[in-house]
């Protein structure tokens, strides 16, 4: 019994730390990592009087993206940014991706379709595609490179505002977390939790702080100065990394200031209508996130169970198992507070995604599923030669 009480207070201590201290260096100035207040369009007052004209190259890796890429290209043309060029790398697609891009050139002639070469050994598919795109872009004198996924759409005038923000803050890179689809039940249960876990792992306050070792980016939208790639194509340094965005952010932060935040102006057109699609997305990178370490996997599983499952489970079952009022009280109070803190902390993410607060009750279930996805990622790595993604093993 004593150990259950001890675990209850350990869980409460963890939630107290997450609530008030995690991801904050300056307690009086830094936002709480869970508050979702670091939103790109809220950080600065943008003005239409500042019209930029520097050359921007958009690099899009595409593998079997016939369902989404046209919306991505449309949103880029609708930016009305005069000095914008597009490179689409067809990463050995077996569908009509290349055909769609070729046809789109009739509407926008500053687009280049690069047929990707065969994937060489020790390279990850997306990283290899991006490397080829940068090699081609380096042949011209672009001021900025913008890397976006082929399911991403942008709201109007975003490119101009990003340049304005980058210049105003003397940044080397800006990355915006695309707003993911959140319509199906599985999306509502798991996507906000995914965003929450990402912000917990990479607090935005620490990413933008030059004195912090934390660096991260969201691969759906990365905008950076082209000059950093001219002397050396940085993708050569991360050729075997599945998590290309965060590894690239680490390299860029060594050279200058970077910024990562949420936004309502970059959104994904890809839907995750079932558990399997989300499972594959997460398990592809989960074990690499733990540096392929069994010890870190075990620690993560214990930590997730203690923090996310233990409080609510105890609240539900304690009154039915124990008869002593004193025992029930000692278990009820810390677990009740922990559950309350959990709901307070998770609420802003649900609000940002316009998801009903009823999904606060499913947060522990989401944690269980993410635990299973992480274990699945490790099992695939050890026993099935890696995790599959778009017909490739990683």
C-alpha positions as CSV (number, residue, x, y, z in Angstrom):
1,X,0.0,0.0,0.0
2,X,2.8,2.4,0.9
3,X,4.4,2.1,-2.5
4,X,1.1,3.0,-4.2
5,X,0.9,6.1,-2.1
6,X,4.5,6.9,-3.0
7,X,3.8,6.4,-6.7
8,X,0.8,8.7,-6.4
9,X,2.9,11.5,-5.0
10,X,5.6,10.9,-7.6
11,X,3.0,11.3,-10.3
12,X,1.7,14.5,-8.6
13,X,5.3,15.8,-8.4
14,X,5.8,15.1,-12.1
15,X,2.6,16.9,-13.1
16,X,3.5,19.9,-10.9
17,X,6.9,20.1,-12.7
18,X,5.2,19.8,-16.1
19,X,2.7,22.4,-15.1
20,X,5.0,25.2,-13.9
21,X,8.6,24.5,-14.8
22,X,9.2,22.3,-17.8
23,X,10.6,24.0,-20.8
24,X,11.0,27.4,-19.1
25,X,14.3,29.2,-18.4
26,X,12.9,32.6,-17.4
27,X,10.0,31.7,-15.2
28,X,8.5,35.3,-15.3
29,X,8.8,35.7,-19.1
30,X,8.6,32.3,-20.8
31,X,5.3,30.8,-21.8
32,X,4.2,27.4,-20.4
33,X,5.1,24.8,-22.9
34,X,1.5,23.6,-22.9
35,X,-0.1,27.0,-23.3
36,X,0.0,27.1,-27.1
37,X,0.8,30.8,-27.0
38,X,3.8,30.6,-29.4
39,X,1.8,31.0,-32.6
40,X,3.5,32.5,-35.6
41,X,0.8,34.9,-36.6
42,X,0.4,36.2,-33.0
43,X,4.1,37.0,-32.5
44,X,4.4,40.1,-34.6
45,X,2.2,42.7,-36.2
46,X,2.6,42.1,-39.9
47,X,2.1,44.8,-42.4
48,X,1.2,44.6,-46.1
49,X,3.5,47.7,-46.6
50,X,6.5,45.4,-46.4
51,X,6.7,43.6,-49.7
52,X,9.7,41.4,-50.2
53,X,11.3,40.3,-53.5
54,X,14.2,38.1,-52.6
55,X,14.4,34.8,-54.6
56,X,12.8,31.9,-52.8
57,X,13.1,28.3,-53.9
58,X,10.4,25.9,-52.6
59,X,11.7,22.3,-52.4
60,X,9.1,19.5,-52.3
61,X,9.9,15.8,-51.9
62,X,7.1,13.7,-53.4
63,X,6.6,10.0,-53.4
64,X,3.1,8.8,-54.5
65,X,1.4,12.0,-53.6
66,X,-1.2,12.3,-56.5
67,X,-4.0,12.9,-54.0
68,X,-2.5,15.9,-52.3
69,X,0.3,17.6,-54.3
70,X,-2.0,19.7,-56.5
71,X,-3.4,21.5,-53.5
72,X,0.1,22.2,-52.3
73,X,1.1,23.7,-55.7
74,X,-2.1,25.7,-55.9
75,X,-1.4,27.3,-52.4
76,X,2.1,28.2,-53.5
77,X,0.9,30.0,-56.7
78,X,-1.8,31.7,-54.7
79,X,1.0,33.3,-52.5
80,X,1.4,35.8,-55.4
81,X,5.0,36.1,-54.5
82,X,6.7,37.2,-57.7
83,X,10.2,35.8,-57.1
84,X,9.2,32.2,-56.2
85,X,10.4,29.0,-57.9
86,X,9.4,25.4,-57.2
87,X,11.4,22.2,-57.3
88,X,9.4,19.0,-57.0
89,X,11.5,15.9,-56.5
90,X,9.6,12.9,-57.8
91,X,11.0,10.2,-55.4
92,X,10.4,7.2,-57.7
93,X,6.6,7.4,-57.5
94,X,4.5,4.7,-59.0
95,X,1.4,6.8,-59.3
96,X,0.6,10.0,-61.3
97,X,2.6,12.4,-59.1
98,X,5.0,13.3,-61.9
99,X,2.3,13.6,-64.5
100,X,0.3,16.1,-62.3
101,X,3.4,18.2,-61.7
102,X,4.2,18.2,-65.5
103,X,0.7,19.3,-66.3
104,X,0.8,22.0,-63.6
105,X,3.7,23.7,-65.5
106,X,1.2,25.0,-68.0
107,X,-0.2,27.2,-65.2
108,X,3.1,28.1,-63.5
109,X,6.3,27.9,-65.6
110,X,8.7,28.4,-62.7
111,X,8.4,24.9,-61.6
112,X,11.0,22.1,-62.1
113,X,10.2,18.4,-61.9
114,X,13.3,16.6,-60.8
115,X,13.2,12.8,-61.3
116,X,14.9,11.4,-58.3
117,X,17.7,9.0,-58.7
118,X,17.6,5.5,-57.2
119,X,18.0,5.5,-53.5
120,X,21.6,4.7,-52.6
121,X,22.7,2.6,-49.6
122,X,22.6,4.2,-46.2
123,X,20.3,7.0,-47.2
124,X,16.7,7.6,-46.1
125,X,14.3,8.3,-48.9
126,X,13.1,11.7,-48.0
127,X,16.5,12.9,-47.0
128,X,17.9,11.7,-50.4
129,X,15.2,13.5,-52.2
130,X,15.8,16.8,-50.3
131,X,19.6,16.5,-50.9
132,X,19.0,16.3,-54.7
133,X,16.6,19.3,-54.5
134,X,19.2,21.4,-52.6
135,X,22.0,20.4,-55.1
136,X,19.8,21.7,-57.9
137,X,18.8,24.9,-56.0
138,X,22.5,25.6,-55.3
139,X,23.1,26.1,-59.0
140,X,21.1,29.3,-58.7
141,X,21.5,32.2,-56.3
142,X,18.4,31.9,-54.1
143,X,18.1,34.0,-50.9
144,X,15.9,31.5,-49.2
145,X,15.0,27.8,-49.3
146,X,11.6,26.6,-48.2
147,X,11.1,22.9,-47.6
148,X,7.5,21.7,-47.4
149,X,5.8,18.3,-47.6
150,X,3.6,17.5,-50.6
151,X,0.5,17.4,-48.5
152,X,0.9,21.0,-47.1
153,X,-1.1,24.0,-48.0
154,X,-0.3,27.6,-47.1
155,X,-2.6,30.6,-46.6
156,X,-2.1,33.7,-48.7
157,X,0.8,36.0,-48.1
158,X,2.6,33.6,-45.7
159,X,5.9,33.6,-47.6
160,X,6.1,37.4,-47.4
161,X,5.3,37.3,-43.7
162,X,7.8,34.6,-42.9
163,X,10.6,36.6,-44.6
164,X,9.5,39.7,-42.6
165,X,9.6,37.7,-39.4
166,X,12.9,36.1,-40.2
167,X,14.6,39.4,-40.9
168,X,13.0,41.2,-37.9
169,X,14.4,38.6,-35.5
170,X,17.7,37.9,-37.3
171,X,16.8,34.2,-37.7
172,X,18.5,31.6,-39.7
173,X,15.5,29.3,-39.8
174,X,11.8,29.3,-39.1
175,X,9.7,26.2,-38.8
176,X,6.0,26.1,-38.5
177,X,4.0,23.1,-37.2
178,X,1.4,22.4,-39.9
179,X,-2.1,22.1,-38.5
180,X,-2.9,18.5,-39.0
181,X,-6.3,17.1,-40.0
182,X,-8.5,16.6,-36.9
183,X,-11.9,15.4,-38.1
184,X,-12.2,11.7,-37.6
185,X,-12.6,10.1,-34.1
186,X,-9.1,8.7,-34.2
187,X,-7.7,12.1,-35.2
188,X,-9.4,13.8,-32.4
189,X,-8.2,11.3,-29.9
190,X,-4.6,11.1,-31.1
191,X,-3.5,14.2,-33.1
192,X,-3.8,16.7,-30.2
193,X,-2.0,14.3,-28.0
194,X,0.7,13.9,-30.7
195,X,1.2,17.7,-30.8
196,X,1.2,17.9,-27.0
197,X,3.9,15.2,-26.7
198,X,6.0,17.0,-29.4
199,X,5.8,20.3,-27.5
200,X,6.8,18.5,-24.3
201,X,9.7,16.8,-25.9
202,X,10.8,20.0,-27.7
203,X,9.6,23.0,-25.7
204,X,9.4,25.9,-28.1
205,X,10.9,28.3,-25.5
206,X,14.1,26.2,-25.5
207,X,14.2,25.7,-29.3
208,X,14.4,29.5,-29.8
209,X,16.8,30.1,-26.9
210,X,20.3,30.2,-28.3
211,X,21.7,29.1,-25.0
212,X,19.7,25.9,-24.9
213,X,20.8,22.6,-26.5
214,X,17.2,21.8,-27.5
215,X,16.7,22.1,-31.2
216,X,13.7,21.0,-33.4
217,X,11.8,21.6,-36.5
218,X,8.6,20.4,-38.1
219,X,9.3,19.0,-41.5
220,X,6.1,20.1,-43.0
221,X,7.4,23.7,-43.2
222,X,11.0,24.8,-42.9
223,X,12.1,28.2,-44.2
224,X,15.8,29.1,-44.0
225,X,18.6,31.2,-45.5
226,X,20.0,29.5,-48.6
227,X,23.5,30.7,-47.8
228,X,23.9,28.0,-45.1
229,X,23.7,25.3,-47.8
230,X,26.0,26.8,-50.3
231,X,29.3,25.7,-48.9
232,X,28.0,22.2,-47.9
233,X,24.7,20.4,-48.5
234,X,23.8,19.7,-44.9
235,X,21.6,16.7,-45.9
236,X,24.9,14.8,-46.5
237,X,25.4,14.9,-42.7
238,X,22.0,13.4,-41.9
239,X,21.6,11.0,-44.8
240,X,20.6,8.0,-42.6
241,X,18.3,9.9,-40.2
242,X,14.6,9.2,-40.4
243,X,13.8,12.2,-38.3
244,X,15.3,14.6,-40.8
245,X,13.7,17.8,-39.6
246,X,14.9,17.8,-36.0
247,X,18.4,16.6,-37.0
248,X,18.5,19.4,-39.6
249,X,17.4,21.9,-36.9
250,X,20.3,20.8,-34.7
251,X,22.8,21.5,-37.5
252,X,21.2,24.9,-38.2
253,X,21.2,26.0,-34.6
254,X,24.9,25.5,-34.5
255,X,25.1,28.3,-37.1
256,X,22.5,30.7,-36.0
257,X,19.1,31.4,-34.3
258,X,16.1,29.2,-35.1
259,X,12.4,29.5,-34.3
260,X,9.7,26.9,-34.1
261,X,6.0,27.5,-33.4
262,X,2.4,26.7,-34.1
263,X,0.3,28.3,-36.8
264,X,-3.1,28.4,-38.3
265,X,-1.6,29.4,-41.7
266,X,0.1,26.1,-42.6
267,X,-2.1,23.0,-42.7
268,X,-1.9,19.4,-43.9
269,X,-4.4,18.0,-46.4
270,X,-3.6,14.4,-45.4
271,X,-6.3,12.6,-43.4
272,X,-5.8,9.9,-40.8
273,X,-9.1,8.2,-40.8
274,X,-8.1,5.1,-39.0
275,X,-5.7,3.9,-36.2
276,X,-3.5,2.1,-38.6
277,X,-2.5,5.2,-40.6
278,X,-1.6,7.1,-37.4
279,X,0.2,4.1,-36.0
280,X,2.4,3.8,-39.1
281,X,3.3,7.5,-39.0
282,X,4.4,7.4,-35.3
283,X,6.1,4.0,-35.3
284,X,8.2,5.0,-38.3
285,X,10.3,7.4,-36.1
286,X,9.5,6.5,-32.5
287,X,12.4,4.2,-31.8
288,X,14.9,6.5,-33.5
289,X,13.6,9.3,-31.2
290,X,15.0,7.1,-28.4
291,X,18.3,6.7,-30.2
292,X,17.5,3.0,-30.7
293,X,18.1,2.5,-27.0
294,X,16.3,-0.3,-25.1
295,X,17.1,1.4,-21.8
296,X,15.5,4.7,-23.0
297,X,12.5,2.7,-24.2
298,X,12.1,1.1,-20.8
299,X,12.4,4.4,-19.0
300,X,9.9,6.0,-21.4
301,X,7.3,3.2,-20.9
302,X,7.6,3.5,-17.1
303,X,7.4,7.3,-17.2
304,X,4.4,7.4,-19.5
305,X,2.6,4.8,-17.4
306,X,3.3,6.6,-14.1
307,X,2.4,10.1,-15.4
308,X,-0.5,9.4,-17.7
309,X,-2.1,6.1,-16.7
310,X,-1.6,5.8,-13.0
311,X,-3.6,8.8,-11.6
312,X,-6.9,8.2,-13.4
313,X,-6.7,4.4,-13.0
314,X,-6.3,4.9,-9.2
315,X,-9.2,7.3,-9.1
316,X,-11.4,4.8,-10.7
317,X,-10.5,1.6,-8.9
318,X,-9.3,2.8,-5.4
319,X,-12.8,3.0,-3.8
320,X,-13.6,-0.6,-5.0
321,X,-10.4,-2.2,-3.8
322,X,-9.7,-0.6,-0.4
323,X,-12.0,-0.2,2.6
324,X,-9.9,2.0,4.8
325,X,-11.0,5.6,4.5
326,X,-7.5,6.8,5.4
327,X,-6.0,4.7,2.6
328,X,-8.6,5.9,0.1
329,X,-7.9,9.5,1.1
330,X,-4.1,9.2,0.8
331,X,-4.6,7.7,-2.7
332,X,-7.5,9.9,-3.8
333,X,-6.1,13.4,-3.0
334,X,-2.8,13.2,-5.0
335,X,-4.3,11.3,-7.9
336,X,-7.3,13.7,-8.1
337,X,-4.9,16.7,-8.2
338,X,-2.7,14.9,-10.8
339,X,-5.8,14.2,-13.0
340,X,-6.9,17.8,-12.7
341,X,-3.5,19.1,-13.7
342,X,-3.5,16.7,-16.6
343,X,-6.8,18.1,-17.9
344,X,-5.7,21.7,-17.4
345,X,-2.4,21.2,-19.3
346,X,-4.0,19.3,-22.2
347,X,-7.0,21.7,-22.6
348,X,-5.2,24.4,-24.7
349,X,-4.1,21.8,-27.3
350,X,-7.7,20.6,-27.7
351,X,-8.9,24.2,-28.0
352,X,-6.2,24.9,-30.6
353,X,-7.5,22.0,-32.7
354,X,-11.2,22.9,-32.0
355,X,-11.8,19.5,-30.4
356,X,-14.4,18.9,-27.7
357,X,-13.2,18.8,-24.1
358,X,-14.8,15.4,-23.8
359,X,-11.5,14.1,-25.3
360,X,-9.8,15.1,-22.1
361,X,-11.1,11.7,-20.8
362,X,-9.4,9.8,-23.6
363,X,-6.0,11.3,-23.0
364,X,-4.8,8.3,-20.9
365,X,-6.1,6.0,-23.7
366,X,-4.0,8.0,-26.2
367,X,-1.0,7.6,-23.9
368,X,-1.5,3.8,-23.9
369,X,-1.7,3.8,-27.7
370,X,1.5,5.8,-28.0
371,X,3.2,3.4,-25.7
372,X,2.1,0.6,-27.9
373,X,3.3,2.4,-31.0
374,X,6.7,3.0,-29.5
375,X,7.0,-0.7,-28.5
376,X,5.9,-1.6,-32.0
377,X,8.6,0.6,-33.5
378,X,11.2,-1.1,-31.4
379,X,9.9,-4.6,-32.3
380,X,10.0,-3.8,-36.0
381,X,13.6,-2.5,-35.6
382,X,14.9,-5.5,-33.8
383,X,12.9,-8.3,-35.5
384,X,11.6,-7.1,-38.9
385,X,14.5,-5.1,-40.4
386,X,13.0,-1.8,-39.6
387,X,9.7,0.2,-39.9
388,X,7.9,0.5,-43.2
389,X,7.0,3.7,-44.9
390,X,5.8,4.1,-48.5
391,X,7.2,0.8,-49.5
392,X,10.6,1.2,-47.9
393,X,12.1,-0.2,-44.7
394,X,13.9,2.1,-42.3
